[in-house]
Amino acid sequence: MMMAMFLWMGLTMIVAMLFTLAAVRSTSKRVPDFDPQPDTILAIDDDPEFLNITKLALEHQGYHVHAVTNPTDGIHYYERHRQSIGLVLLDYFMPQMNGDQVFAQLREVDPHVPVLLVTGASDRVTTGLLREAPCGYLPKPFRFEDLLVRVNDEIWPQPVAIR
């Protein structure tokens, strides 16, 4: 019974994301043609379907996205490429380590690492990380329009013309 419920919830989320992605294609802001700031996004989440859809939506908007399901791989990637990363999308609940642990290791590399916590974890669970994360929290499930607005606002804080 529980497995069927999780499967149904997962399929529902994927279908909702696909419909949202179609809407995003026609209504959202895009990355400017000039590149004064890094526009690579590092996405760390243990859900490969979520990562694939998120990557597709953000790349359609002109961002470069490096997506990893293993937090350790994400930390190593950030160590090697932090100059080109404008934002880290970070899930909280992952099997290898939680968002607090990943964030702490990212901050060892760069104390000002820009992190947007993107998770279904409750506010109560994420309170500690939210006090430290410079970019805040976007609860799952969310509309991809909301994700794009948050990403654009973090990477391009000045107004961006819509193409």
Beta strands, then each sheet from edge to edge (+ up, - down):
strand 1: 40-44
strand 2: 64-68
strand 3: 85-90
strand 4: 115-119
strand 5: 137-139
sheet 1: 2+ 1+ 3+ 4+ 5+
end
